[in-house]
Amino acid sequence: MKKIILSGGGTGGHIYPAVAVAEALERRFGDDVELLFVGAEGKMEMEKVPALGYRIVGLPIAGLQRRMDWHNLAVPLKVLRSIRMAKKTIRDFGADAVVGFGGYASAPVLWAAQRLGVPTVIQEQNSYAGLTNKILSRRAKRICVAYEDMERFFPADRITMTGNPLRGRFSKEGADRGEALAYYGFRAELPVVLVVGGSLGTRSLNEMMKAWILSLGGADAPVQVIWQTGKYYEREMQAFLAAHPTGNIWQGAFIDRMDYAYAAADLVVSRSGAGTVSELCLVARPVLFVPSPNVAEDHQTKNARALEAKGAAVVVPDAEARTRAMARAMELLADGEALRRMSENLEKLARPDAAERIVDEIEKVMK
């Protein structure tokens, strides 16, 4: 029986890659594998992971607040407690390998495993590695990456290009476009822009949409838009659209059928988190990225620029989103050749078997 610990959380961008690998491990080994997740107390993984049928242990870990905050004084003690708990968890479980996907809990679990002599694998999702993973990589057996040139951060002889693992079945073919258009009540003769800011929402993209709608002066939108507002901004944006009714716009807090959203879209306007980037490569949908500036190491900008350098994306800085992004989107929609090239270049970067490749590396370190 193989026993493997998977650690990652804080956001869906860390949780769902770990779950994708868990599912791939179960496909590979069946009843011959036992899995345990380790997360951070109070974070979303403590609800999401058990809901998917997996066992999880929570550590009392927390990150530093960006502003001066008295909670920061407790962080060193929480780190030490978390390392002690992680060591006990690893021993009690009898782990054969530990895999870290980022997030608060990942660091103490990997650190503890390395001191106990348990093989560790790091899954780095972004094009720019953070300090924690750079330090942990010194003792890691394998580092699974999704971008080229990562030897800038990690030992070159232990890097494997795997791509980022995704749950579900994303592909260029995807859902039927006719069905997708009907789902949103759209017509085939008008192009479709998908504006998506994540489950919680993105202020910049919502303000971009508001400014664009106001610029139309009450006329119907010249293109069809799937506008995902996010949970935090749902009521505010509903009230705005009610006050400025505009045809050809579908608005919702969530998108339940991302396969339909991607199938309908001629162009996507989005943040550039690792999971989103990987999805867009698989579905090969042309994209205009508006990277979030509020992330560690400004990694979203680096992710977006890495694709832009390969002709697979266009980037508009967050500070310019309100005034420039939709105008740039309209220019792109008018340039069919540019959209075609972008789609082709995205498809070249796709790694549909990323989870299976990571399982290959886990299997190697356990031998």
N, C-alpha and C positions, 0 to 999 in steps of 0.2 A: 504493500500500500504506500503510494507516494503522498507525502503531506506537504502542502504548499501554502504559505501565507501570502496574501495579496494586500498591499496597503496603499491607500490613496483616498483623497476626499477633499471636502471643503466646497467644491463646486462639481457640477456634472462633468466638467472637462477632465477631472481626475477620476471620478467614480466610474463613469461608463466605459472608459477604456479598460479599467480593471475588471469590470463585469464581462466585457467582451472576451478578455483572455480567460476568465473563469469558465465561460461557456465553451471556449475552444479546448481548454484542458479537459473538460468533461466529455467533449466529443472524441478527443484523442484517447483518453484512458478509461472512460466509463466508470465502473465501480472500483477501479484500482487507484482512485485519487480522492483525497480528502482535502477540502479547501477551508481556509479560515481568513476572513477579512479583519483587518485592524484599522480603525478610524479614530477620529477625534470626538470626544464627548460633546454633545450639543450641536454637532454639525450634521448636514443633510444626509451623509452616508449612513448615520445611525438609524434612519427611517427607510431610506431607499434600498439599501442592501438587504435587510431582512424581508422587505416586501417582495424581493425577487427570489427569495427562498434560500439565502445564504446566511451563515452564522457570522456575527461580527462582535469584536471586542473593542471597547472605547478607551482611549487614553486621555488623561487630563491635560493634553497639550494645547497651547494657544500661541498665536503669533504676536509679534510686537505691533502696537498701534502706531500709525504714521505720525499722529499728533502726540504731544507729550500727555501721558495718561498714567494715573497711578496704577492701573492694571498691569502696566509694563514691569513694575517692580516684582510681580509674582511670576513672571515668565521663566526666569532661570530655575526656580524651584519646580515649576510644572514640567520643565524639560527633564530635570533629574528624576522626578517621580515617573515620568513617562518612559524613560530609558529603563528604570528598574522594572516597571510593569511589563515592558516589551520583552526584557530578558526572561522574566518568569513565564510569560505567554509562550515564547518560542520554545523554552525547555518543556513546559507542560504539554504543549501540542506535539513536540517532537518533530519540528519542521525539517524537511529535507532541502528546502529552498525558500527564500523570501524575495518577493518582487515588489519594487516600489514604483508608484505611478505619480508621485508628487502630492502636495497637500501637507497639512500640518503633521499628520501622524506618520507619514512615510519616513521622515528623517530619523526619529528615534528608533523606529523598528529596524531600518537598515543598519544604523549605527550599532544597535545591540546585536543583531545577527552577525555582523562582521567580527565583533569581539568574541562571539561564541563559536566562530569558525563555521558558521552556516553559510553556504554559497548565496550570493545576492545578485540580482539582476535589476538594473535601472531602466525604466522606460521614459526617455526624455521626449516630450511631445513637441517642444518648440525649437525654433531655429537658433535660439540664443539660450544657453544653459545658465541657470542660476547658480549662485555661490554654493548652496547646499549640495546640489548634485555634483558639482565639480569636486568638492571635498570627498563626498561619498564614493565617487568613481575610482578613487585611488585603490580601494580595496574590493570594488565590485568585480565579479567574474565576467559579466557582460553588460554592455550598455546598448540598448536598442534605440535607434534614432529614426527620425522621419525626414531629416534634411541632410544635404551634403555638407562637407567641410566642417564636420563636428569634431575633428581632431584638434581644432583650436581649443576645445574645452576638455576633451577626454583622451585617455591613452588610445592611440590609433589601433593597436593590435587587439583591443577588446570591443571595438565598435562594430555593430551589425546594422545595416540599413534594413529596417523592417516596415517602416511606415507606422502610422497611428491606427490602433485597432478601433473598430466601430461596431456597435450593435446594429442589428437589422441588416437589410439587404439593399444597399444603395448601389445603383449602377447607372451607366449612361442611358440605357434603354428605359429603365424605371417603369413608372405607371404610364397608362395610355394618355396621350395629351388631350384627346377629345373628352375623355372622362374627367380629366383634371379641370379643363375649362368649364365643363358643365357643373362640376362641384362648386366652383366659385361664381357661377352665373356669368361667365365671360364669353365673349365672341371671338371667333378664330381670326378675324381680320385685323384685330388690334394687338400690338405687342404687349407683353406682360412683364412688369418689374416686380420682383419679390424683395420687400424691405423687411429684414429680420434682425432683431436685436437681442435675441436670447429670451429665456423664459421670464426673467425679471423685467426686461426692457432696457432701452438705452435712451437717455435724455437727448443726446445729440441727433440720433436718427429720427426721433419723434419731432424734435424742433425743426429738423430739415423738412419733414413732411408738412408740418404746419405752414412753414414759410412758402413752400411750393404751392400748396393749395390756395393760400391767400393771393399768390401771384397770378392765379388763374382768373381771379375776379368774378367768381361765381359760375364760370363755364365748366362743363364736364372735363375731366382729365383727358389729355390727348392720347394717353396710353392707359392700360389697365394695371392697377396696383394691388398687390396683396400686401397689406400693411399690418405687420405683427407688432403691437404696441408694447407687449409685456405686461406682467401682472401689476407692477408698481404704477404704471401710467394708464391703466385701462380706463378708469372713470374720467380722468382729465381729457384723454384723447377722444373718448366717446362724446363728451360734452362739446369739444371743439368741432367735431365733424357734424354734430347735430346743429350747431350754430352756423356752420358753413357747409351745407349739404353739397356734395360733389359727386357726380356720376362716375362710374367706372372704377370705384375704389371698394375693395373688400377690407374690412378692418376687424381685427380680433386680438384678444390678449395672448392667445396661444394658437398654434397651428397643429391640429391633431394629425393631419395627414401630410407629413413633410414630403412623402413621395409624390403626392399630387401638386404640392407647391413647387417642387423642383421641375416636375414634368411640364407645368404650365409656364414657367418662367423663361423668358428670353434673356434676362439679365437679373443678377442678384446684387443687392446693395446690403452689405453686412459688416459686422465686426470680423476680426481675423484671429479668433482663438484657434487653438490647435485642432479641436474636433471639427469645427466649421470648415477650416481649410481642407481637412481630409475628406469630408463629405463632398465638398465642391469639386475636388479632384476626381472623385469616383463618379459623380453625376455629370461632370464636364460642363457645368453651367458657367458662362462668362460672368465675371464678378467685378464689382467696384467695391474695394475694401475701404472702410472708415475705421482704422484701428483705434482701440481704446487706449488713451494715454495713462489710464489709472491702473496699470498692472505692473507687476515686478519686472525690472530690467527692460521695461518698454517692449516686452517680447512680441506683442501683437503687431507693432510697427515692423519689427524685424521679420516676423512671419510673412507679412504682406509684401514687404520689399523683396524678400527672397523669391516669391512668385512673380512679382513684377519684373524682376531681372530675367526671368525665363519667358517673358511674354505671355504669362498666364493670368495676369490680373492688372487692374488699374487701381491706383491708390490716391485717395484724397485725405489729407490730414483732418483729424477731428475738429480742429479749430476752424476749418474752412467748410465743414460739412453743410452748415445751414445755408450758406450762400452759393456753394459751388457744386455740391454732390449731385443733385437732381439735374442740373443743367448739363453736367458731364455725362450723366446717364442717358439723357436725351441724345447727345452727340453720338454716344456709342450705339444706341439703338438704330441710328440712321446709317451706321457703317457696318453693313452685313459682313464684309470681309474681315474687319477687326474682330467681330464676335466669333466668326468661324475659326480664326487663328487662335484666339484665346481658348476656345473649347478644345481644339486639338492639343495645345500645349498643356492644358490642365489634365487631359486624359493620359498624357505621357508620364505625369507625376503620380498617377493613382496607384495605390497598393491594396488591392481588394483582399489579399490574403495576409494582411498585417498580423492579425491575432494568431494565425497558424505559424507564422515565422517566429513570433515571440515564444510560442510554445516550443518550437524547435530549440531555441536558445536555453530555455528553462530545462529542457530534457538533457541538453549537453552538460550543464553545470551540475546536474545531479548524478552524473556517471562517475 
